[in-house]
Amino acid sequence: MEFRSHMKLALEQARLAADRGEVPVGAVIVGPDGQVVAADGNRTRELNDPTAHAEILTLREACKAARSERLPDHDLYVTLEPCAMCAAALAAARIRRVYYGASDPKSGGVAHGARVFTHPQAHHTPEVYDGIGASESEQLLKQFFAERR
């Protein structure tokens, strides 16, 4: 199957999150047939839930659609490097690939911080591809925080 990035849809979800007053992070999960099975943005404030990150919300939706807690043939596209909580959930779900945009030196859990996927206790290590749509992802985040300062 030919590679097709779904980062554009993840960026749209990030913009929608920003419009709701959420930190602009968007995520998309693609199933084995290359079709989008879940797409969402951060909703921590809206749902009063610190776990309502874009990755967690899309994992929940994709697992429900797959009728399984594991997604070994699914891929995640997310605009920001997943935090340690999200990376651990992605490992638990056995997600196949993670594509992310902007790096997160402060709170990231993949290439920074906890580096969950390289930890000896990680149950699964997905393939990771970074920098996809990074400049647009970074710009969304910078603009969002600049407007709040």
C-alpha positions, 0 to 999 in steps of 0.5 A: 500500500502506498504511504499517505500522510494523515497529518493534514487532518490531525492539524485540522483537529488541532485547529478545532481544539484551539478554537475550543480554548484547548491546547492545539493538539490533534490526532488521527488513527488510521486502520489497516485499510488506510481509512481514518477510524478516529480523529479528535483534538485535546478536550481536557478543559471541555471534559474536565479530564486531564487524560482527555488528550487527543491521542487518548480520545482517538485510542478510545474511539479506535479501540471501540471501533475495532472491538479490541483493546489492541490496535496492532495494525493501526497507525497514529498521526499526532501534531505533537510528540506524545507525553509519557501518559499517551506514549504508555497508552499507545504501547499498551494498545500495541499501535503499529506506527506513530507519526508526530509533528512537533517535538516536545522537549518540555513534556514529550515522552517519546524522544524526550523525558521518559522516552517510554518506548525505549524503557525496559518496561515498555510492552511494545515499541511502535515504529516512530516517525517524527517531524511530519508537519512539524513547522505547521504544528509548532506555529499553531502551538506558538500562536496559541500560547502567544495569544494567552500571554 
